Amino acid sequence: MAPAKPVDIQAFANTQLALLDAELQSELQENSGLINNTSPTALQRAGLAITNLVVSAQRTGLGGKTVLELGPDSATSTTGELPEHGIRTGDIVLISELPAGSAKKREIKELEKKGARGVITKTKREAVAIAIDEDKEDVSFSGRLWIVKLADDVTYRRMNQTMKELEKQTESEYSMFTRVVFGLSSPSSIPSDLTSEPECANIKWIDPTLNDSQKDAIRFALVSKEISLIHGPPGTGKTHTLIELILQMIKRNLRILVCGPSNISVDNIVERLSPHKLPILRLGHPARLLPSVLNHSLDILTTTSEAGLIVKDVRAEMDAKQASIKKTRTGRERKAIYADLKGLRKEYRIRERQCVSDLIRGSKVVLATLHGAGGFQLKNESFDVIIIDEASQALEAQCWVPLLAAKKAICAGDHLQLPPTVKSSNSKTKAVVKEGDKIIKGMNLETTLFDRLLSLHGSSIKRMLTTQYRMHDKIMRFPSDELYDSKLVAADGVKGRLLNDLPGVEDTEDTNEPVVFIDTQGGDYPEKSEEEDTGRKSSVKSLLGDSKSNENEAALAKQHVQKLVDAGVKPEDIAVVTPYNAQVALLAPLKEQFPGIELGSVDGFQGREKEAIIVTLVRSNSEGEVGFLGEKRRLNVAMTRPKRSLIVIGDSDTVQKGSKFLKNWMEWLEENADLRYPDLASLGS
């Protein structure tokens, strides 16, 4: 193999700074455009807002911040649950009074000014919790409220700061790790027989069920000196492998920082490490109220640990003050309470900071999101190894937040599934570079650290997991052959399982086939563009952009769900996914008809699984245009979510014209799936 071409680190950092700025600008533009020109109801339909909320509780959270819990207004909610939404833990939101339907733009702006920014600390079915920004902690909310998602400039500030620090480093300051990651040095060589290495001699596996490829990946990660990649295709037990790796490293007395791009990716690891009774610490907002995650979060440890007891009394006093605000009669009384709270907060933060640093010092494993690793809590902490999970879904600049001080890193992910979402690549915003700055032409944010390391050093730094525990052998077959060099093997327990093996499910033509292809073959099943759909409000149209939908495909999806449910499959075991948000909106009535069913975009379903997945491809036109359906990583996600049943609804005439990959898939489905041609008359009017 030709030697890797080294990367100029200063040029890399400069280019990243310009690209990140363009990305933030495009996100801010899109965001302010949406909020200013779109009704709250339309924003809610697009998953960017939640309306008709009321304050159900108020308390003091980590950092002395006021945390509001918001639930649905009982006057407008029959179920007591929040509507479907796309707001996640860690999102930055604006909370303000809900404008009346007749409100003018100026009145809406006034309400927003009186509102506050905050961070979502928890989402449950019946409520969301928001930590209010410090400068707005004294805002009191009454009446009906709404929250809307804002651009996350905090993460960008962290990434920018990190890239600036990298750019300032001189060659003499580069660590061996940095040199290898940019190709200035080659990775230390690793012997072919890993079992003879001291790190791997006589390993006692904590989990005896690990397969050979998982054991090999763990040995490889233990032995590698600077960087190793663990490639985990869908269902191959990547997290399972990381847990064993972390436990083996702790046995070797190593201190580990574990990061991921999202709260969910980090909590997933906390949850699985939790039963092993280790001193572990989860930084940042605990995403879900799972006891296993919560018991390790700073929020709880600062109240339950010995160090935390000193903090507890101040927190109790603050909570009492918060509660007394409601009983105040005059503005003067309220002002006095706010002044007391301000003093208490200051004292609380000083005590809490001390408590936090004590907790971190005592933890063998610290876990945080990538940008959370840049907080003050880890400022002077040093780790032997940094593990980044879902590294192929993170922007490279985000990975550098923890990696700037790294000695050794292990990145786990799958570069053949979707990369991080990048808005600026489709917008008019261009990266602006300062004159005199060196840049790297052709670089973009979609190239992740995982991608770049693979192209720099090749497969010598990678180990792939090859046994998958999710899919029926037939569901796995096409992605394995097309994308994973035919290396995937279905584990014995999953390779033949079908829907009719589930308790209470009848044996029908819909439950005894692992792969069904409902081929609409054009004509009667045309796609529709949002632009053509004049019945929609223009605000919704702008939200869904030029997204596509297909009414007849949606009707076929509904018909198939009905058949599965009639055969005894539970709605919660079924999901309908599609690449297009407009199609998700069209499918929304299914949620009322089949409570428990999941609907979503393919992008939002990455990392998830269900017993049965129905994929509606939407595209059907005489020009053979498939748009972003042609992205094979998106399709790879779609076709690898199901365990027992994959149902594809699409127009093979249109889809096969999109790319070589799509043509191969359509041909494979025609040869290997249970092929069906739908009857339009059966869909009813």
C-alpha positions as CSV (number, residue, x, y, z in Angstrom):
1,M,0.0,0.0,0.0
2,A,1.2,3.5,-0.8
3,P,2.4,5.4,2.3
4,A,-0.3,7.7,3.7
5,K,-0.1,11.3,2.8
6,P,0.4,13.5,5.9
7,V,-2.1,16.2,6.6
8,D,-1.0,19.8,7.4
9,I,-2.5,20.3,10.9
10,Q,-2.7,24.1,10.8
11,A,-4.4,23.9,7.4
12,F,-6.7,21.3,8.7
13,A,-7.7,23.4,11.7
14,N,-8.2,26.5,9.6
15,T,-10.4,24.7,7.1
16,Q,-12.5,23.2,9.9
17,L,-13.0,26.6,11.4
18,A,-14.2,28.0,8.1
19,L,-16.5,25.0,7.5
20,L,-17.9,25.1,11.1
21,D,-18.7,28.8,10.8
22,A,-20.5,28.2,7.5
23,E,-22.4,25.3,9.2
24,L,-23.4,27.5,12.2
25,Q,-24.5,30.4,10.0
26,S,-26.6,28.1,7.9
27,E,-28.2,26.6,11.0
28,L,-28.9,30.0,12.5
29,Q,-30.4,31.3,9.3
30,E,-32.6,28.3,8.9
31,N,-33.7,28.5,12.5
32,S,-34.5,32.1,12.6
33,G,-36.3,31.9,9.2
34,L,-38.4,29.0,10.6
35,I,-39.3,30.7,13.9
36,N,-40.1,34.0,12.3
37,N,-42.1,32.7,9.4
38,T,-43.8,29.6,10.7
39,S,-46.7,29.1,13.0
40,P,-46.1,27.1,16.3
41,T,-48.5,24.5,15.0
42,A,-46.6,24.0,11.8
43,L,-43.3,23.9,13.7
44,Q,-44.8,21.2,16.0
45,R,-45.8,19.1,12.9
46,A,-42.2,19.2,11.7
47,G,-41.0,18.0,15.1
48,L,-39.2,21.2,16.0
49,A,-41.6,22.5,18.7
50,I,-44.1,21.4,21.3
51,T,-47.2,23.6,21.9
52,N,-49.9,23.8,24.6
53,L,-47.6,23.2,27.6
54,V,-48.0,24.2,31.2
55,V,-45.5,24.3,34.1
56,S,-46.1,21.1,36.2
57,A,-43.0,21.5,38.6
58,Q,-40.1,23.7,39.3
59,R,-36.9,22.7,41.2
60,T,-33.2,23.4,41.5
61,G,-30.9,21.3,39.2
62,L,-27.2,20.9,38.7
63,G,-25.2,24.2,38.7
64,G,-28.0,25.7,40.8
65,K,-30.0,26.2,37.7
66,T,-33.8,26.5,37.8
67,V,-35.3,23.4,36.1
68,L,-38.9,23.6,34.9
69,E,-40.9,20.6,34.1
70,L,-43.5,21.1,31.4
71,G,-46.4,18.9,30.6
72,P,-49.4,19.0,28.3
73,D,-52.3,21.4,29.2
74,S,-55.2,19.2,30.4
75,A,-57.6,21.5,28.5
76,T,-56.1,20.5,25.2
77,S,-54.7,17.0,25.9
78,T,-56.9,13.9,26.2
79,T,-54.1,11.4,26.8
80,G,-51.9,13.4,29.2
81,E,-49.0,12.6,26.9
82,L,-46.9,15.0,24.8
83,P,-47.5,14.9,21.0
84,E,-44.9,13.2,18.8
85,H,-41.8,15.5,18.6
86,G,-38.2,15.6,17.6
87,I,-36.9,17.4,20.7
88,R,-34.1,15.5,22.4
89,T,-32.1,15.8,25.6
90,G,-29.3,18.3,25.2
91,D,-31.3,20.4,22.7
92,I,-31.2,24.2,23.2
93,V,-34.8,25.5,23.2
94,L,-36.7,28.8,23.6
95,I,-39.6,28.7,26.1
96,S,-42.2,31.4,25.9
97,E,-45.9,32.1,26.2
98,L,-47.9,30.6,23.3
99,P,-49.0,33.3,20.9
100,A,-52.7,33.4,20.1
101,G,-53.6,32.2,16.6
102,S,-54.5,35.8,15.7
103,A,-51.2,37.3,17.2
104,K,-49.3,39.7,15.0
105,K,-45.6,39.2,14.2
106,R,-44.7,42.1,16.6
107,E,-46.7,40.5,19.5
108,I,-45.0,37.2,18.9
109,K,-41.6,38.9,19.0
110,E,-42.5,40.5,22.3
111,L,-43.5,37.1,23.8
112,E,-40.2,35.7,22.6
113,K,-38.3,38.5,24.3
114,K,-40.0,37.7,27.6
115,G,-39.2,34.0,27.1
116,A,-36.0,32.2,28.1
117,R,-33.5,29.9,26.6
118,G,-32.7,26.6,28.2
119,V,-31.4,23.1,27.7
120,I,-33.6,20.0,27.6
121,T,-32.4,17.8,30.5
122,K,-35.0,15.1,30.3
123,T,-37.8,14.0,27.9
124,K,-40.5,11.6,29.0
125,R,-43.8,10.7,27.4
126,E,-45.8,13.0,29.7
127,A,-43.3,15.9,30.3
128,V,-40.0,17.6,29.3
129,A,-37.6,19.2,31.8
130,I,-35.6,22.3,30.9
131,A,-32.7,23.9,32.7
132,I,-33.2,27.7,32.3
133,D,-30.2,29.8,31.3
134,E,-28.6,31.8,34.1
135,D,-29.5,35.2,32.8
136,K,-33.2,34.3,32.7
137,E,-33.5,32.4,36.0
138,D,-35.8,35.0,37.4
139,V,-38.4,34.7,34.6
140,S,-41.7,33.3,35.9
141,F,-44.1,31.6,33.4
142,S,-47.8,31.3,33.7
143,G,-50.5,30.3,31.3
144,R,-50.0,28.2,28.2
145,L,-46.5,27.9,26.9
146,W,-44.6,26.4,24.0
147,I,-41.0,25.4,23.3
148,V,-39.1,25.6,20.0
149,K,-35.7,24.1,19.2
150,L,-32.9,26.6,18.5
151,A,-29.5,26.3,16.8
152,D,-27.0,24.9,19.2
153,D,-24.2,27.5,19.3
154,V,-22.7,26.1,22.5
155,T,-21.4,23.0,20.7
156,Y,-20.0,25.2,17.9
157,R,-18.2,27.4,20.4
158,R,-16.6,24.3,22.0
159,M,-15.5,22.9,18.5
160,N,-14.2,26.3,17.5
161,Q,-12.2,26.7,20.6
162,T,-10.7,23.2,20.2
163,M,-9.8,23.9,16.5
164,K,-8.1,27.2,17.5
165,E,-6.0,25.4,20.1
166,L,-5.0,22.7,17.6
167,E,-4.1,25.4,15.1
168,K,-1.9,27.2,17.6
169,Q,0.2,24.1,18.4
170,T,3.7,24.0,16.9
171,E,5.2,20.8,15.6
172,S,7.3,20.3,18.7
173,E,4.1,20.3,20.8
174,Y,2.4,17.5,18.8
175,S,1.9,14.3,20.8
176,M,2.7,11.0,19.2
177,F,-1.1,10.4,19.1
178,T,-1.6,13.6,17.1
179,R,1.2,12.8,14.7
180,V,-0.3,9.4,13.9
181,V,-3.8,10.7,13.5
182,F,-2.6,13.3,10.9
183,G,-0.2,10.8,9.2
184,L,3.0,12.6,10.3
185,S,4.1,9.3,11.9
186,S,3.0,5.7,11.2
187,P,1.1,3.8,13.9
188,S,3.3,1.6,16.0
189,S,3.4,-1.9,14.5
190,I,1.2,-4.7,15.9
191,P,2.2,-8.3,15.7
192,S,-0.1,-10.7,13.8
193,D,-0.4,-13.0,16.8
194,L,-2.0,-10.8,19.5
195,T,-2.4,-13.6,22.1
196,S,1.3,-13.6,22.8
197,E,1.3,-9.9,23.7
198,P,1.6,-9.0,27.4
199,E,-1.7,-7.0,27.4
200,C,-3.5,-10.1,26.0
201,A,-1.8,-13.0,27.7
202,N,-4.2,-15.1,29.7
203,I,-7.2,-12.8,29.3
204,K,-10.0,-13.9,31.5
205,W,-13.1,-12.8,29.6
206,I,-15.8,-11.3,31.8
207,D,-18.5,-12.2,29.3
208,P,-17.9,-15.8,28.1
209,T,-20.5,-15.4,25.2
210,L,-18.2,-13.1,23.2
211,N,-17.6,-14.3,19.6
212,D,-14.2,-14.6,18.0
213,S,-14.4,-11.3,16.0
214,Q,-15.3,-9.4,19.2
215,K,-12.4,-11.0,21.1
216,D,-10.1,-10.1,18.3
217,A,-11.2,-6.5,18.3
218,I,-10.7,-6.2,22.0
219,R,-7.2,-7.7,21.9
220,F,-6.4,-5.4,19.0
221,A,-7.6,-2.3,20.9
222,L,-5.7,-3.3,24.1
223,V,-2.4,-3.8,22.1
224,S,-2.6,-0.8,19.8
225,K,-0.5,2.1,21.0
226,E,-2.1,5.2,19.5
227,I,-5.3,4.5,17.6
228,S,-7.6,1.6,16.7
229,L,-11.0,1.5,14.9
230,I,-13.7,-1.1,15.8
231,H,-16.0,-1.4,12.8
232,G,-19.4,-2.6,14.0
233,P,-21.9,-3.3,11.2
234,P,-25.6,-3.3,12.2
235,G,-26.5,-5.8,15.0
236,T,-22.9,-7.0,15.5
237,G,-22.8,-6.1,19.3
238,K,-20.5,-3.1,19.1
239,T,-21.6,-1.7,22.5
240,H,-21.4,-5.2,24.0
241,T,-17.8,-5.3,22.8
242,L,-17.0,-1.9,24.2
243,I,-18.3,-2.9,27.6
244,E,-15.9,-5.9,27.8
245,L,-13.1,-3.7,26.5
246,I,-13.7,-1.1,29.2
247,L,-13.8,-3.8,31.9
248,Q,-10.6,-5.3,30.6
249,M,-8.9,-1.9,30.7
250,I,-10.0,-1.3,34.3
251,K,-8.4,-4.6,35.3
252,R,-5.2,-3.2,33.8
253,N,-5.7,-0.1,36.1
254,L,-6.2,2.3,33.2
255,R,-8.3,5.4,33.5
256,I,-10.9,5.9,30.7
257,L,-13.0,8.7,29.2
258,V,-15.9,7.4,27.2
259,C,-17.6,9.8,24.8
260,G,-20.3,9.7,22.1
261,P,-22.0,12.4,19.9
262,S,-25.4,12.1,21.6
263,N,-26.7,11.7,25.1
264,I,-28.4,8.4,24.1
265,S,-25.1,6.9,22.8
266,V,-23.4,7.7,26.2
267,D,-26.3,6.6,28.4
268,N,-26.5,3.3,26.5
269,I,-23.0,2.6,27.8
270,V,-23.7,3.8,31.3
271,E,-26.7,1.5,31.5
272,R,-24.6,-1.5,30.5
273,L,-21.7,-0.7,32.7
274,S,-23.9,0.0,35.7
275,P,-24.4,-3.7,36.9
276,H,-20.6,-4.1,37.2
277,K,-20.5,-1.9,40.3
278,L,-17.6,0.3,39.3
279,P,-16.9,3.9,40.3
280,I,-18.3,5.5,37.1
281,L,-19.4,9.0,36.5
282,R,-21.7,10.4,33.9
283,L,-21.1,14.1,33.2
284,G,-23.8,16.3,31.8
285,H,-27.6,16.0,31.8
286,P,-28.9,12.5,32.5
287,A,-31.0,11.7,29.4
288,R,-33.5,9.3,30.8
289,L,-34.8,8.6,34.2
290,L,-33.3,5.1,34.2
291,P,-32.1,4.4,37.7
292,S,-28.9,2.8,36.4
293,V,-28.0,6.0,34.5
294,L,-29.2,8.4,37.2
295,N,-27.2,6.8,40.0
296,H,-24.0,7.7,38.2
297,S,-24.9,11.2,37.1
298,L,-23.5,14.3,38.7
299,D,-27.0,15.5,39.3
300,I,-27.6,12.7,41.7
301,L,-24.1,12.1,43.0
302,T,-23.8,15.7,44.1
303,T,-26.7,15.0,46.5
304,T,-26.0,11.5,47.6
305,S,-22.2,11.2,47.9
306,E,-20.4,12.2,51.1
307,A,-19.1,15.3,49.3
308,G,-22.6,16.0,48.1
309,L,-24.2,16.2,51.6
310,I,-22.6,19.6,52.1
311,V,-24.3,20.8,48.9
312,K,-27.6,19.3,49.8
313,D,-28.7,21.8,52.5
314,V,-28.1,24.8,50.2
315,R,-30.1,23.1,47.4
316,A,-33.0,22.4,49.9
317,E,-33.0,26.1,50.9
318,M,-33.1,27.1,47.2
319,D,-36.0,24.8,46.5
320,A,-37.9,26.3,49.4
321,K,-37.3,29.8,48.1
322,Q,-38.4,28.7,44.6
323,A,-41.6,27.3,46.0
324,S,-42.3,30.5,48.0
325,I,-42.3,32.6,44.9
326,K,-45.8,31.4,44.0
327,K,-47.1,32.6,47.4
328,T,-45.8,36.2,47.0
329,R,-48.3,39.0,46.9
330,T,-46.1,41.9,45.7
331,G,-43.3,42.6,43.3
332,R,-41.2,43.8,46.2
333,E,-41.5,40.4,48.0
334,R,-40.6,38.6,44.8
335,K,-37.6,40.8,44.3
336,A,-36.3,40.1,47.8
337,I,-36.6,36.3,47.2
338,Y,-34.8,36.6,43.9
339,A,-32.0,38.5,45.6
340,D,-31.7,35.7,48.2
341,L,-31.7,33.1,45.5
342,K,-28.8,34.9,43.7
343,G,-26.6,34.7,46.9
344,L,-27.5,31.1,47.5
345,R,-26.7,30.2,43.9
346,K,-23.3,31.6,44.2
347,E,-22.6,29.7,47.4
348,Y,-24.1,26.5,45.8
349,R,-21.8,26.7,42.8
350,I,-18.7,27.1,44.8
351,R,-19.5,24.1,47.0
352,E,-20.8,22.0,44.1
353,R,-17.6,22.6,42.0
354,Q,-15.5,21.2,44.9
355,C,-17.8,18.3,45.2
356,V,-17.7,17.6,41.4
357,S,-13.9,17.6,41.3
358,D,-13.8,15.1,44.3
359,L,-16.2,12.8,42.4
360,I,-14.2,13.0,39.2
361,R,-10.9,12.2,40.9
362,G,-12.5,9.1,42.4
363,S,-13.9,7.7,39.1
364,K,-12.1,5.1,37.0
365,V,-14.5,5.7,34.1
366,V,-15.9,9.1,33.2
367,L,-18.6,9.3,30.5
368,A,-19.7,12.5,28.6
369,T,-20.9,13.6,25.2
370,L,-18.1,14.8,23.0
371,H,-18.8,18.4,23.5
372,G,-19.6,17.8,27.2
373,A,-16.0,16.6,27.6
374,G,-14.9,20.2,27.0
375,G,-16.6,21.5,30.2
376,F,-14.8,22.9,33.2
377,Q,-15.1,19.7,35.1
378,L,-12.4,17.9,33.0
379,K,-10.1,20.8,32.6
380,N,-7.1,19.3,34.4
381,E,-8.0,15.6,34.2
382,S,-5.8,13.1,32.4
383,F,-6.9,9.7,30.9
384,D,-5.0,6.8,29.7
385,V,-7.5,6.0,26.9
386,I,-10.3,7.8,25.2
387,I,-13.1,5.7,23.7
388,I,-15.4,7.3,21.1
389,D,-18.6,5.4,20.4
390,E,-20.6,6.2,17.2
391,A,-17.5,7.9,15.9
392,S,-18.8,7.7,12.3
393,Q,-21.8,9.9,13.3
394,A,-19.8,12.7,14.9
395,L,-18.2,15.7,13.2
396,E,-14.4,15.4,13.4
397,A,-14.0,18.7,15.2
398,Q,-16.4,17.4,17.9
399,C,-14.1,14.4,18.4
400,W,-11.1,16.7,19.0
401,V,-12.8,18.2,22.1
402,P,-11.7,15.2,24.1
403,L,-8.9,14.1,21.8
404,L,-6.7,17.2,22.1
405,A,-5.1,15.8,25.2
406,A,-5.3,12.1,24.3
407,K,-2.5,9.6,24.5
408,K,-4.5,6.7,22.9
409,A,-7.9,6.5,21.4
410,I,-10.3,3.8,20.3
411,C,-13.1,4.8,17.8
412,A,-16.1,2.5,17.3
413,G,-18.7,3.0,14.5
414,D,-19.8,2.1,11.0
415,H,-18.7,4.4,8.2
416,L,-21.2,2.6,5.9
417,Q,-24.2,4.0,7.8
418,L,-25.2,7.6,7.9
419,P,-22.6,10.3,8.6
420,P,-23.5,13.3,10.8
421,T,-26.1,15.7,9.3
422,V,-24.5,18.7,7.7
423,K,-26.8,21.6,6.7
424,S,-24.3,23.9,5.0
425,S,-23.6,21.4,2.2
426,N,-27.1,22.1,0.8
427,S,-27.3,25.7,1.6
428,K,-26.1,28.9,0.0
429,T,-23.7,29.6,2.9
430,K,-20.1,29.4,1.9
431,A,-17.1,28.8,4.1
432,V,-15.2,32.1,4.4
433,V,-11.4,31.8,4.9
434,K,-9.2,34.6,6.3
435,E,-6.6,35.8,3.9
436,G,-3.2,34.2,4.4
437,D,-4.7,31.1,6.1
438,K,-3.7,27.7,4.7
439,I,-6.6,25.6,3.8
440,I,-7.3,22.1,2.4
441,K,-9.3,22.2,-0.8
442,G,-12.2,19.7,-1.1
443,M,-12.5,19.0,2.7
444,N,-16.0,18.8,4.0
445,L,-17.7,18.2,7.4
446,E,-19.3,14.9,6.3
447,T,-15.8,13.3,6.3
448,T,-15.6,11.9,9.8
449,L,-12.5,11.1,11.8
450,F,-13.3,7.4,11.2
451,D,-13.5,7.9,7.4
452,R,-10.3,10.0,7.4
453,L,-8.3,7.5,9.5
454,L,-9.4,4.6,7.3
455,S,-8.2,6.4,4.1
456,L,-5.0,7.5,5.8
457,H,-3.9,4.2,7.4
458,G,-6.1,1.6,5.7
459,S,-7.4,-1.5,7.4
460,S,-4.3,-2.1,9.4
461,I,-5.8,0.1,12.2
462,K,-9.3,-1.5,12.0
463,R,-11.0,-4.7,13.2
464,M,-14.5,-5.6,12.0
465,L,-17.2,-7.4,14.0
466,T,-18.7,-10.1,11.8
467,T,-21.4,-12.0,13.7
468,Q,-24.7,-10.1,13.7
469,Y,-27.4,-10.9,16.3
470,R,-30.3,-8.9,14.9
471,M,-31.5,-10.0,11.5
472,H,-32.9,-13.1,9.8
473,D,-30.2,-14.4,7.4
474,K,-32.2,-13.3,4.3
475,I,-32.6,-9.7,5.6
476,M,-28.9,-9.5,6.2
477,R,-27.8,-11.1,2.9
478,F,-28.0,-8.1,0.5
479,P,-26.2,-5.5,2.8
480,S,-23.6,-8.1,3.7
481,D,-22.8,-8.9,0.0
482,E,-22.9,-5.3,-1.3
483,L,-21.3,-3.4,1.6
484,Y,-19.5,-5.7,4.0
485,D,-17.6,-7.9,1.6
486,S,-19.9,-10.8,2.3
487,K,-18.3,-11.1,5.8
488,L,-21.4,-10.9,8.0
489,V,-22.7,-14.1,9.5
490,A,-26.1,-14.4,11.2
491,A,-25.9,-15.9,14.7
492,D,-27.7,-19.2,15.1
493,G,-30.3,-17.7,17.4
494,V,-31.5,-15.2,14.8
495,K,-30.8,-16.5,11.3
496,G,-34.1,-18.3,10.8
497,R,-36.5,-16.5,13.2
498,L,-39.7,-15.1,11.7
499,L,-42.7,-13.1,12.9
500,N,-44.8,-16.3,13.3
501,D,-42.4,-17.5,15.9
502,L,-43.5,-14.7,18.2
503,P,-46.0,-15.8,20.9
504,G,-49.6,-15.3,19.7
505,V,-48.7,-14.6,16.1
506,E,-50.5,-16.7,13.4
507,D,-48.7,-18.3,10.5
508,T,-49.8,-16.3,7.4
509,E,-48.1,-15.2,4.2
510,D,-47.3,-12.0,5.9
511,T,-45.7,-13.5,9.0
512,N,-43.7,-16.4,7.4
513,E,-41.7,-14.4,4.9
514,P,-38.6,-12.5,6.1
515,V,-38.4,-10.2,3.0
516,V,-41.5,-8.9,1.1
517,F,-41.3,-6.5,-1.8
518,I,-44.5,-4.7,-2.8
519,D,-43.5,-3.4,-6.3
520,T,-45.9,-0.6,-7.4
521,Q,-44.2,-0.3,-10.8
522,G,-45.1,3.3,-11.4
523,G,-48.3,4.7,-13.0
524,D,-50.9,4.4,-10.3
525,Y,-48.6,5.3,-7.4
526,P,-47.1,8.7,-8.3
527,E,-45.0,10.6,-5.9
528,K,-46.1,14.1,-4.9
529,S,-43.8,17.0,-4.2
530,E,-44.7,19.4,-1.3
531,E,-44.5,22.2,-3.9
532,E,-47.4,20.7,-5.8
533,D,-49.5,20.1,-2.8
534,T,-51.3,23.4,-2.8
535,G,-53.6,22.3,0.0
536,R,-50.8,22.7,2.5
537,K,-50.0,25.9,4.3
538,S,-47.0,27.6,2.8
539,S,-45.2,27.5,6.2
540,V,-45.4,23.7,6.3
541,K,-44.3,23.6,2.7
542,S,-41.2,25.6,3.5
543,L,-40.5,23.4,6.5
544,L,-40.6,20.1,4.6
545,G,-38.8,21.8,1.7
546,D,-39.1,20.0,-1.5
547,S,-39.8,16.8,0.4
548,K,-41.7,14.0,-1.4
549,S,-44.7,12.0,-0.4
550,N,-46.7,9.2,-1.9
551,E,-50.3,8.7,-0.8
552,N,-50.9,5.3,-2.4
553,E,-47.6,3.9,-0.8
554,A,-48.8,5.3,2.5
555,A,-52.1,3.4,2.0
556,L,-50.2,0.2,1.2
557,A,-48.1,0.6,4.3
558,K,-51.3,1.0,6.4
559,Q,-52.9,-2.0,4.7
560,H,-49.8,-4.1,5.5
561,V,-49.7,-2.9,9.2
562,Q,-53.4,-4.0,9.5
563,K,-52.6,-7.5,8.1
564,L,-49.7,-7.9,10.6
565,V,-51.8,-6.7,13.6
566,D,-54.7,-9.0,12.5
567,A,-52.2,-11.9,12.5
568,G,-51.3,-11.0,16.1
569,V,-48.2,-8.9,15.7
570,K,-48.2,-6.1,18.4
571,P,-48.2,-2.5,17.0
572,E,-45.1,-1.7,19.2
573,D,-43.1,-4.4,17.4
574,I,-43.7,-2.6,14.0
575,A,-42.2,0.6,12.6
576,V,-42.8,2.3,9.3
577,V,-39.7,4.2,8.1
578,T,-39.2,6.4,5.0
579,P,-36.4,8.7,3.8
580,Y,-38.9,11.6,3.4
581,N,-40.3,13.8,6.2
582,A,-43.4,14.6,4.1
583,Q,-44.2,10.9,4.0
584,V,-43.7,10.7,7.7
585,A,-46.3,13.5,8.1
586,L,-48.7,11.6,5.7
587,L,-48.4,8.4,7.8
588,A,-49.2,10.2,11.1
589,P,-52.8,8.9,11.4
590,L,-51.4,5.4,11.8
591,K,-50.4,6.4,15.4
592,E,-54.0,6.9,16.4
593,Q,-55.2,3.7,14.6
594,F,-52.4,1.5,15.9
595,P,-51.3,2.9,19.3
596,G,-47.7,1.9,20.0
597,I,-46.5,1.7,16.3
598,E,-43.5,3.8,15.5
599,L,-43.1,6.1,12.5
600,G,-39.9,7.9,11.5
601,S,-37.4,9.0,9.0
602,V,-34.7,6.5,8.1
603,D,-32.1,9.0,9.5
604,G,-33.9,9.2,12.8
605,F,-34.0,5.4,13.1
606,Q,-30.3,4.8,12.9
607,G,-29.2,2.6,15.8
608,R,-32.8,1.3,16.4
609,E,-34.4,-2.1,15.7
610,K,-37.9,-3.6,15.5
611,E,-39.4,-7.1,14.8
612,A,-41.0,-5.8,11.6
613,I,-40.0,-2.8,9.5
614,I,-42.0,-1.4,6.6
615,V,-39.9,0.9,4.3
616,T,-41.8,3.1,1.9
617,L,-39.3,4.4,-0.7
618,V,-41.8,7.1,-2.1
619,R,-40.1,7.9,-5.4
620,S,-42.1,7.1,-8.5
621,N,-41.8,9.3,-11.6
622,S,-41.3,8.9,-15.3
623,E,-37.8,10.6,-15.2
624,G,-36.3,7.9,-12.9
625,E,-35.3,10.6,-10.4
626,V,-34.5,9.3,-6.9
627,G,-32.9,12.3,-5.2
628,F,-31.1,11.4,-1.9
629,L,-32.6,8.0,-1.9
630,G,-29.5,7.2,-4.0
631,E,-27.3,7.5,-0.9
632,K,-26.5,3.9,-0.1
633,R,-25.6,4.6,3.5
634,R,-29.2,5.8,4.0
635,L,-30.6,2.6,2.4
636,N,-28.2,0.5,4.5
637,V,-29.8,1.9,7.6
638,A,-33.3,1.3,6.3
639,M,-32.7,-2.3,5.3
640,T,-30.9,-3.3,8.5
641,R,-33.4,-2.2,11.2
642,P,-35.7,-5.3,11.2
643,K,-35.2,-8.5,13.1
644,R,-37.7,-10.9,11.5
645,S,-39.5,-9.0,8.7
646,L,-38.5,-6.4,6.1
647,I,-41.3,-5.1,3.9
648,V,-40.2,-2.8,1.1
649,I,-42.8,-0.7,-0.8
650,G,-41.5,1.0,-3.9
651,D,-41.5,1.5,-7.6
652,S,-38.8,-0.7,-9.1
653,D,-39.0,1.0,-12.5
654,T,-38.1,4.4,-11.0
655,V,-35.8,3.2,-8.2
656,Q,-33.5,1.0,-10.3
657,K,-32.5,4.0,-12.4
658,G,-31.0,5.8,-9.4
659,S,-27.7,4.1,-9.0
660,K,-25.8,0.9,-9.5
661,F,-26.5,0.0,-5.8
662,L,-30.2,0.6,-6.2
663,K,-30.3,-1.4,-9.5
664,N,-28.6,-4.3,-7.7
665,W,-31.0,-4.1,-4.8
666,M,-34.1,-4.1,-7.0
667,E,-32.7,-7.1,-8.9
668,W,-31.9,-8.9,-5.6
669,L,-35.5,-8.2,-4.3
670,E,-37.1,-9.5,-7.5
671,E,-35.0,-12.7,-7.2
672,N,-35.1,-13.3,-3.4
673,A,-38.1,-11.5,-1.8
674,D,-41.7,-12.6,-1.7
675,L,-42.7,-10.4,-4.7
676,R,-46.1,-8.8,-4.7
677,Y,-47.9,-6.5,-7.2
678,P,-50.6,-4.5,-5.3
679,D,-54.1,-4.0,-6.5
680,L,-55.1,-0.4,-6.4
681,A,-58.8,-1.2,-6.1
682,S,-58.1,-3.0,-2.8
683,L,-56.9,0.3,-1.2
684,G,-60.4,1.7,-1.4
685,S,-61.2,5.3,-2.2
